[in-house]
Structure formats: structure tokens, C-alpha cells
Amino acid sequence: MKHLPALISILFLMIGCQNSKFEKEFDCDTPMKYTQTKTYKDILKHFEIDVPKNWKTELYYDEYQSSLYTADTTKELRETFILDIAWHQGELVLNKDFEVRVAQNASRNLNLVPVKSGFGDYLGHPAYYHIATGKSEDLSWHYLEIFVQHKVDEYYTFTAKIYGNEFVNERICSSFSIFGDLIFLD
């Protein structure tokens, strides 16, 4: 009995350090943590998230969504990434038809080539991720989308735009690190 608190602490640390199936797809072995963060709540108060204090962050909302955009603007575009976290009012059906629509949207609207995708759980909810790549002018870029079904008529999207071809996987893993700190408020 006297070892029970130590065992509980070890179990908590092991569970806290586990990565999602999606993070494992990108070999994000070690969870990353940012220091000196600021907590933001979306305008409609559906979520809160910690982002580095020195990043430029903007909030947006309308009748059907509430979003937070953030990026490290102290670095060149080829060295950083742009994140968009959004709550959406509406139904999300995660199935094969949805997967096809996401791939078609990336191809048609963004001129991207699908690279990898899959279904699973993310932040404790049914989810789907999709990553595609392409070129914008003379700059290669990668587009990660994660769709998370939160309630019957609500869902979240997490997107990361990663420009350039260097340290792409590391920046994807950094994106997962920030997304993983999201707290659902409702």
C-alpha cells in the first residue's frame, strides 16, 4: 500500500506521455512542450488552448464557427508553420465518402497531392486526419488537416500549413504538441 502513490504517479506519467495514433503516423515519439505560453479562449467559449506568447494570434467567429489562428512570425515562413484551430456548428460524418471529399477538396481547391490519411481517435473523440503537399509559387508546402467529431452537431478542425521542405516532420510534431493542449469547454 505504501507504494501505491508512486505507482499511480508512474502510470499517470506514462499515460500523459503517450502520443495519439496520428502522432505515431508521423513518428512523433517524444511529446514536445512549449514554455512561456499564453492561454486563449475562442470568442464563443468552446475551447481554450495554450500557444507561445511571442506568436501572433488572432481570433475569428461567425454564427457557425469560432477560430483561432496562430503562427511564429519571428521566423521565416520556411522555418515555421501556421495553425488554425476551429469549432464548427454542424454535423460531421466520418466515413469513406468524407475521406474522398477531403482528398478531392485538397486536389481541386488547393492543387495539393494527398500523401497520407487515416481514421482514429484524437483528443478522446472520433477523428480523421489528412496530409497533402504541393507548391505555392516557388515554395513547397504541406497541409495537415484533422477533423474531430465532438458532439452530434459540433466538430473541430485543426490545420497546419507547413512551408518549405526542411524539418517538415518536426513541424508537424510541433503542431500536434500545440493541438494536444486544447481543452474543450463544453
Backbone bond lengths (Angstrom), bond angles and torsions (degrees), N, CA, C in turn:
res aa  C-N    CA-C-N  psi(-1)  N-CA   C-N-CA  omega(-1)  CA-C   N-CA-C  phi
1 M - - - 1.446 - - 1.521 112.03 -
2 K 1.338 117.21 -33.23 1.450 118.65 -176.84 1.530 111.92 -70.04
3 H 1.348 118.20 -15.83 1.462 121.87 178.98 1.534 112.27 -93.88
4 L 1.329 117.15 -5.48 1.460 121.39 -177.57 1.533 113.08 -57.43
5 P 1.338 120.56 -46.79 1.476 119.34 178.68 1.533 112.51 -60.06
6 A 1.320 117.63 -37.87 1.467 120.56 179.11 1.516 110.67 -67.07
7 L 1.342 117.67 -40.99 1.464 121.45 178.62 1.526 111.29 -64.85
8 I 1.317 116.16 -41.13 1.471 120.15 178.10 1.527 109.93 -63.43
9 S 1.312 118.42 -42.32 1.468 122.18 178.30 1.512 111.54 -61.54
10 I 1.325 116.87 -44.07 1.471 120.85 179.61 1.524 110.06 -64.28
11 L 1.342 117.29 -44.34 1.457 121.03 178.38 1.523 110.92 -60.92
12 F 1.326 117.26 -42.91 1.464 121.54 178.56 1.532 110.80 -60.55
13 L 1.323 116.97 -44.28 1.466 120.53 179.13 1.524 111.47 -64.21
14 M 1.336 116.92 -39.36 1.469 119.58 -179.97 1.522 110.56 -66.25
15 I 1.320 117.11 -43.06 1.461 120.64 179.29 1.520 110.22 -67.40
16 G 1.327 118.28 -41.53 1.455 122.20 -179.22 1.521 112.72 -64.70
17 C 1.333 117.75 -27.00 1.453 120.60 -177.34 1.522 113.03 -92.99
18 Q 1.326 117.81 -2.97 1.452 119.70 -179.66 1.514 110.14 -73.52
19 N 1.313 115.02 141.45 1.451 120.38 178.13 1.518 109.61 -97.67
20 S 1.320 116.06 156.24 1.450 120.78 177.37 1.527 109.88 -70.53
21 K 1.328 114.76 165.76 1.473 120.50 175.88 1.525 109.93 -55.76
22 F 1.316 116.77 -38.27 1.464 120.68 -178.72 1.521 110.69 -65.11
23 E 1.325 116.57 -44.07 1.465 119.68 178.66 1.521 110.96 -63.15
24 K 1.310 117.04 -36.75 1.464 120.81 177.77 1.523 111.27 -64.55
25 E 1.330 117.33 -32.29 1.474 121.59 177.41 1.527 111.19 -59.83
26 F 1.332 116.40 -28.19 1.464 121.61 -178.21 1.526 112.11 -106.60
27 D 1.334 116.17 15.03 1.465 122.24 179.06 1.529 112.51 56.46
28 C 1.317 116.45 40.33 1.470 120.90 175.36 1.523 106.81 -84.78
29 D 1.320 115.56 81.75 1.461 121.02 -173.03 1.521 113.72 -72.14
30 T 1.309 117.51 -40.24 1.452 121.51 -175.18 1.521 109.76 -113.97
31 P 1.331 117.08 120.92 1.466 118.54 177.21 1.531 110.59 -59.20
32 M 1.310 116.32 135.60 1.458 121.62 179.66 1.522 108.57 -98.29
33 K 1.298 116.74 148.97 1.458 121.44 176.63 1.523 109.09 -132.70
34 Y 1.310 115.02 136.61 1.457 120.99 175.03 1.521 108.77 -95.07
35 T 1.325 116.03 143.30 1.457 120.78 174.66 1.527 108.02 -101.05
36 Q 1.290 116.39 166.86 1.463 122.66 -179.85 1.530 111.07 51.37
37 T 1.317 114.53 65.90 1.455 120.66 179.76 1.521 110.87 -106.63
38 K 1.298 114.65 165.56 1.460 122.25 175.82 1.527 106.87 -125.78
39 T 1.321 116.67 138.20 1.458 121.31 179.09 1.522 109.65 -89.29
40 Y 1.323 115.39 128.69 1.470 122.02 176.86 1.519 108.72 -116.94
41 K 1.336 115.71 142.01 1.458 122.31 170.07 1.516 107.10 -110.69
42 D 1.328 115.66 140.18 1.458 117.51 175.39 1.525 108.68 -67.51
43 I 1.297 116.85 160.19 1.464 121.65 -173.12 1.526 112.40 -61.69
44 L 1.331 117.63 -36.79 1.461 120.48 -179.20 1.530 112.78 -86.83
45 K 1.325 116.79 4.66 1.469 123.94 174.99 1.530 114.00 59.89
46 H 1.337 115.62 46.51 1.469 121.08 174.90 1.520 112.13 -98.83
47 F 1.341 117.28 -24.22 1.459 120.18 -178.80 1.518 110.60 -152.80
48 E 1.331 113.73 162.10 1.459 120.21 170.53 1.518 107.63 -136.90
49 I 1.325 114.76 153.04 1.452 120.07 -175.90 1.523 109.59 -153.47
50 D 1.314 115.75 147.42 1.457 121.73 176.27 1.520 109.54 -95.72
51 V 1.322 116.05 130.03 1.467 121.58 174.35 1.527 108.11 -130.65
52 P 1.317 117.22 154.01 1.467 119.12 178.70 1.525 111.61 -54.43
53 K 1.334 116.28 138.65 1.465 122.37 -177.16 1.524 113.37 -58.86
54 N 1.329 117.13 -35.54 1.462 119.63 -174.72 1.528 113.57 -83.20
55 W 1.326 118.59 2.43 1.453 121.50 178.21 1.528 110.02 -84.53
56 K 1.299 115.55 147.90 1.466 120.12 174.71 1.530 107.27 -80.97
57 T 1.322 115.78 127.64 1.463 121.39 -176.01 1.520 109.18 -132.03
58 E 1.318 115.86 134.95 1.467 121.83 177.63 1.515 109.66 -130.21
59 L 1.332 115.43 147.19 1.452 122.08 177.63 1.521 109.59 -111.16
60 Y 1.329 115.48 148.25 1.459 121.72 179.47 1.529 107.72 -143.93
61 Y 1.326 116.08 148.91 1.461 118.82 172.47 1.517 109.92 -156.08
62 D 1.313 114.16 157.25 1.459 122.18 168.47 1.532 105.85 -146.87
63 E 1.287 115.67 -165.68 1.461 121.25 -175.13 1.540 113.19 -62.94
64 Y 1.340 117.93 -27.36 1.460 121.35 -172.67 1.525 115.20 -117.03
65 Q 1.328 117.90 -1.45 1.465 119.28 -179.44 1.525 111.20 -155.72
66 S 1.316 113.57 160.67 1.455 121.86 176.45 1.524 106.39 -142.30
67 S 1.353 116.74 122.95 1.460 120.55 -170.64 1.516 112.88 -128.54
68 L 1.319 113.99 157.85 1.450 122.99 172.20 1.527 106.65 -131.07
69 Y 1.330 115.96 127.20 1.468 122.61 176.05 1.516 107.20 -112.46
70 T 1.325 116.53 137.00 1.454 119.03 -179.94 1.523 110.96 -150.66
71 A 1.340 115.30 149.51 1.463 121.24 178.12 1.522 109.52 -161.90
72 D 1.316 114.39 153.78 1.463 120.81 174.90 1.523 107.46 -85.55
73 T 1.316 116.59 97.06 1.465 120.99 -176.58 1.526 112.52 -84.39
74 T 1.337 117.64 2.88 1.468 120.05 177.01 1.523 111.21 -84.03
75 K 1.336 116.44 -8.33 1.468 121.23 -179.85 1.515 109.71 -112.51
76 E 1.333 115.18 161.00 1.457 119.64 174.11 1.523 108.92 -67.84
77 L 1.330 116.22 153.01 1.450 122.12 -177.22 1.529 111.69 -55.37
78 R 1.323 117.50 -35.76 1.470 121.44 -179.64 1.523 113.08 -70.08
79 E 1.317 117.56 -9.63 1.463 121.23 -177.02 1.520 113.10 -111.22
80 T 1.300 118.44 -3.89 1.455 121.07 -174.59 1.518 110.66 -129.58
81 F 1.309 117.13 -162.12 1.457 122.93 178.50 1.520 108.43 -153.95
82 I 1.309 115.22 159.81 1.466 122.09 179.66 1.525 107.33 -115.26
83 L 1.320 116.44 129.52 1.460 121.19 -178.69 1.522 110.93 -113.16
84 D 1.317 114.77 145.58 1.458 122.81 175.51 1.525 106.70 -134.60
85 I 1.312 116.29 120.49 1.460 122.31 177.46 1.520 105.79 -117.47
86 A 1.335 117.07 126.78 1.466 118.86 -175.30 1.522 112.08 -142.09
87 W 1.326 115.00 138.54 1.453 123.63 168.89 1.523 106.58 -94.11
88 H 1.339 116.72 138.17 1.469 121.69 -179.64 1.522 110.37 -128.27
89 Q 1.315 115.94 138.71 1.458 121.94 170.78 1.519 106.52 -87.65
90 G 1.305 118.03 124.92 1.461 121.81 179.41 1.515 110.68 146.75
91 E 1.307 114.86 164.95 1.457 120.74 -178.42 1.527 110.30 -85.49
92 L 1.304 115.82 141.04 1.460 122.44 176.52 1.518 107.49 -126.09
93 V 1.324 116.53 118.41 1.458 121.85 178.22 1.519 107.17 -110.57
94 L 1.314 115.63 110.65 1.457 121.35 -178.37 1.527 109.51 -89.27
95 N 1.327 116.00 100.68 1.457 121.32 178.90 1.528 109.48 -149.38
96 K 1.308 117.02 -174.67 1.466 122.00 -177.31 1.542 111.50 -61.40
97 D 1.329 117.75 -39.09 1.472 120.61 177.76 1.528 110.83 -61.35
98 F 1.329 116.53 -41.41 1.462 120.83 178.08 1.527 109.89 -61.99
99 E 1.324 116.51 -44.40 1.469 121.93 179.03 1.531 110.74 -57.50
100 V 1.308 117.20 -43.74 1.472 121.91 179.20 1.527 110.41 -64.79
101 R 1.332 117.64 -43.15 1.470 121.59 179.91 1.528 111.82 -62.58
102 V 1.323 117.20 -40.69 1.469 120.92 179.26 1.526 109.94 -63.80
103 A 1.321 117.25 -45.34 1.471 121.24 179.50 1.527 110.95 -64.16
104 Q 1.320 116.73 -41.89 1.474 120.23 178.62 1.524 110.66 -64.97
105 N 1.306 117.91 -40.91 1.462 121.82 178.72 1.526 110.75 -61.31
106 A 1.319 117.05 -45.06 1.465 120.90 179.21 1.529 110.55 -63.26
107 S 1.314 116.66 -39.32 1.466 120.51 -179.17 1.527 111.77 -71.19
108 R 1.324 116.31 -50.91 1.471 120.90 -175.26 1.523 113.55 -72.78
109 N 1.311 116.37 -50.90 1.462 120.65 -171.66 1.520 113.90 -84.11
110 L 1.321 117.71 -30.23 1.457 120.53 -175.65 1.530 113.30 -114.89
111 N 1.324 116.61 -1.01 1.474 122.11 -177.88 1.524 112.14 54.92
112 L 1.321 115.83 43.99 1.454 121.71 -178.65 1.527 110.83 -108.79
113 V 1.312 115.43 155.76 1.452 122.39 177.48 1.536 107.78 -106.80
114 P 1.328 118.34 122.25 1.463 120.03 178.49 1.530 111.04 -60.11
115 V 1.340 115.81 140.46 1.460 121.71 -178.84 1.521 110.71 -113.88
116 K 1.325 116.56 -48.74 1.458 120.91 -173.31 1.520 108.34 -158.07
117 S 1.339 116.65 147.83 1.464 120.41 176.86 1.523 109.05 -157.98
118 G 1.331 115.18 167.05 1.452 118.48 177.48 1.514 113.07 179.18
119 F 1.327 114.30 161.39 1.455 122.31 177.41 1.523 109.14 -102.43
120 G 1.326 116.36 154.28 1.459 121.21 177.54 1.504 109.66 173.88
121 D 1.308 116.51 -158.17 1.465 122.63 175.41 1.516 107.95 -110.64
122 Y 1.325 115.30 143.01 1.457 120.57 175.02 1.519 107.35 -141.50
123 L 1.299 116.72 128.52 1.466 123.60 -176.95 1.527 111.09 55.18
124 G 1.332 116.03 33.29 1.457 121.32 176.11 1.514 115.50 81.54
125 H 1.328 117.63 14.01 1.460 121.33 -177.86 1.533 110.15 -134.10
126 P 1.345 117.25 155.81 1.465 119.72 176.08 1.529 109.75 -59.34
127 A 1.326 115.65 139.32 1.466 118.82 -173.82 1.532 111.48 -150.95
128 Y 1.315 114.17 167.66 1.465 122.95 176.84 1.523 107.07 -143.69
129 Y 1.334 116.87 136.24 1.463 120.01 174.95 1.521 109.81 -120.82
130 H 1.318 114.58 154.71 1.456 121.86 -179.92 1.528 107.51 -148.48
131 I 1.306 116.98 132.64 1.460 120.30 173.42 1.517 108.34 -126.74
132 A 1.326 114.45 138.10 1.460 121.42 -179.76 1.520 108.05 -138.38
133 T 1.312 116.10 163.12 1.457 120.65 -178.47 1.522 110.09 -137.25
134 G 1.314 115.77 158.48 1.463 120.87 179.86 1.513 110.22 -173.53
135 K 1.339 114.90 -163.31 1.467 120.97 178.52 1.516 109.67 -128.04
136 S 1.309 115.07 141.59 1.450 122.50 173.67 1.527 105.70 -123.23
137 E 1.320 116.01 109.77 1.459 122.40 -170.38 1.523 108.15 58.19
138 D 1.321 119.35 -115.41 1.464 120.10 179.80 1.520 112.12 -106.92
139 L 1.323 117.56 13.00 1.453 121.88 -174.47 1.530 110.93 -113.22
140 S 1.330 117.22 124.15 1.465 121.38 174.33 1.516 108.93 -70.96
141 W 1.333 115.83 148.72 1.446 118.75 175.65 1.515 110.98 -149.45
142 H 1.328 115.04 158.43 1.454 123.31 -178.30 1.521 107.14 -125.24
143 Y 1.321 115.56 141.84 1.459 121.22 -175.03 1.522 109.17 -127.44
144 L 1.323 116.05 110.19 1.460 122.55 178.13 1.517 108.62 -100.28
145 E 1.330 116.18 128.42 1.464 122.10 175.79 1.525 108.41 -124.41
146 I 1.311 116.25 135.40 1.461 121.74 173.72 1.530 106.48 -127.75
147 F 1.320 115.67 126.48 1.461 122.40 178.16 1.526 107.17 -109.81
148 V 1.335 116.56 125.69 1.456 121.51 -176.65 1.525 108.92 -122.84
149 Q 1.326 115.79 119.86 1.458 120.80 177.34 1.523 107.93 -81.20
150 H 1.340 116.10 114.75 1.463 120.13 -175.63 1.527 111.67 -96.34
151 K 1.303 116.54 -48.46 1.458 123.19 177.59 1.523 107.20 -137.80
152 V 1.329 116.78 176.77 1.460 120.47 -177.94 1.524 111.23 -56.53
153 D 1.333 117.15 -39.56 1.463 120.39 -175.97 1.532 112.75 -119.21
154 E 1.338 117.08 24.27 1.464 121.53 177.89 1.525 109.58 -142.69
155 Y 1.318 114.61 143.69 1.460 119.25 175.60 1.518 109.98 -149.97
156 Y 1.312 114.83 167.59 1.462 122.29 179.58 1.521 109.50 -121.11
157 T 1.326 114.68 149.59 1.464 120.18 168.95 1.518 107.86 -123.50
158 F 1.314 114.86 139.77 1.458 123.01 174.92 1.524 105.57 -123.68
159 T 1.314 117.47 121.65 1.464 119.59 178.88 1.521 109.83 -127.55
160 A 1.317 113.94 147.38 1.460 121.62 175.65 1.515 108.07 -132.74
161 K 1.322 116.32 127.35 1.463 122.60 173.77 1.515 107.02 -105.32
162 I 1.317 115.16 121.84 1.462 121.47 -174.73 1.526 107.35 -122.61
163 Y 1.324 116.19 116.35 1.465 121.39 -175.73 1.526 111.29 -100.47
164 G 1.333 115.53 145.04 1.458 121.30 -179.81 1.518 110.68 88.93
165 N 1.321 116.40 176.21 1.466 121.12 -176.84 1.521 113.70 -113.67
166 E 1.318 118.13 1.59 1.455 120.24 -178.99 1.521 110.72 -96.44
167 F 1.314 115.84 137.86 1.464 123.42 176.04 1.533 112.57 54.01
168 V 1.315 116.33 36.77 1.467 120.74 -179.07 1.527 110.18 -63.00
169 N 1.326 117.06 -49.08 1.458 120.37 -177.88 1.521 111.60 -61.70
170 E 1.325 116.89 -39.45 1.462 120.38 178.93 1.527 110.82 -63.27
171 R 1.323 116.26 -39.20 1.465 119.49 179.91 1.528 111.16 -72.86
172 I 1.328 116.98 -32.01 1.467 119.78 173.20 1.528 109.15 -63.16
173 C 1.321 116.45 -46.33 1.473 120.60 179.35 1.528 111.14 -63.00
174 S 1.326 117.96 -37.55 1.466 120.86 175.88 1.522 110.66 -63.73
175 S 1.330 116.60 -37.75 1.468 120.74 176.67 1.525 110.50 -61.58
176 F 1.340 116.41 -46.83 1.460 120.38 177.64 1.529 110.95 -58.88
177 S 1.316 116.45 -37.56 1.457 120.73 179.79 1.522 111.05 -60.22
178 I 1.311 116.97 -44.06 1.471 120.60 179.92 1.522 110.05 -71.78
179 F 1.344 117.37 -46.10 1.464 120.38 179.00 1.529 110.65 -57.18
180 G 1.316 117.22 -37.87 1.457 121.57 -177.00 1.512 114.35 -66.03
181 D 1.320 117.52 -16.15 1.467 121.40 178.74 1.525 112.95 -87.37
182 L 1.329 117.21 0.03 1.460 120.24 -179.17 1.532 110.81 -64.93
183 I 1.313 115.61 139.13 1.460 122.51 175.80 1.521 107.77 -118.68
184 F 1.344 116.03 123.36 1.455 121.20 175.84 1.531 108.08 -76.25
185 L 1.317 118.05 129.66 1.459 121.91 -176.83 1.522 113.50 -97.28
186 D 1.308 118.38 -7.62 1.466 119.25 179.55 1.492 111.96 -132.08
